[in-house]
Amino acid sequence: MVHPAWTGVVRNTFIPSLPPGRITSDLIFLILAIVGTTIAPWQLFFQQSCVAEKRLRFADLKWARLDTLTGATFTVLVAGAMMVVGNYGLQHGIQFQDPAQMAKALAPFAGHFVRNGILLLMVNAAVLGTTAISLASAWAYGEVRGWPHSLHKKIWEAPGFYAVYIGCVAAAAGIVLIPRMPLQLVIVSVQVFAGIILPSAIIFLQLLLNDRALLGDRWVNRPWNNWINWTIIPVLFALSLLLAAQVMLPKLFS
Amino acid sequence: MATMQSAYDFQGFRVIHPLEDAPEQKCATEGIGPIAMTPSVRLSLIVLRGYLILMTAMLTWHVLEMAGIFHRLK
């Protein structure tokens, strides 16, 4: 329906490039946000808590990994589709600030199917994000505090866990409902924050995954796992330092 | 050709959901204690804590600046 230039889509998927022009502070902010939301640190906590919550066995781990791979692949495909649709809008001179505006503006060109599809994706992302991130926070905080923390328990059996979960959802809803709140800035800032804390989360994960006494020979990290993780960490630190430089020297990239 | 018949009376597979299965023997964590860390790792983690606090403060400053809060306060 959108008919993108598929050769360009495939080339830019595997060989990403920067937009034409010089590097600006907004661009660095956006790159950090994309990294932070793609390899989100909360997912590290969510994943392990989710496996424990489902009470999966060691024999189920290969299916759990396939589940994660399928979900990650689907997420990337949907994100790619959104970028293709956004690019279609820009090429037709449509101005938009957020996906909802983009969906409405695209309707006369791309039809109601595309508009409704984008809006449905946004609702899906909102429901998933609210549930998953709040749950990850409640699971992690409950674990740190030593509280009972499981959806298998009733509310009165795990009051702290459910209080954190409901509190996170309520706080998110409360922030969204504040009048004249710059929601786009809030969304991107949270993603940038995720990008900044991501290397730290991966370092702690690395310490755990290389603890042979804890995991045993069967589950301890393999060298190739460590190579991938130690490649990601310096790149993320470098991006964070660029942000720091931008804050200390605001005219550096302007 | 004679039909092959098994003496085993197959009645189908019984699927057991992990929630209803017998608990599995997990890796024991008792007696392991905290993660063994060399002094350099310990120092790195202290530096990392400082980095996190500093970067969070910087990001907060930058976002408030972009939101125009400081401009309105002037």
Interface residues (C-beta under 8 A of the other chain):
Chain A: K54 R55 L56 R57 F58 D60 H152 P182 L185 S189 V192 F193 I196 I197 S200 I203 L207 L208 D211 A213 L214 L215 G216 W219 S240 L243 A244 Q246 V247 M248 P250
Chain B: P18 L19 D21 E24 C27 T29 I32 I35 A36 M37 V41 L45 L48 Y51 L52 L54 M55 T56 M58 L59 W61 H62 V63 E65 M66 A67
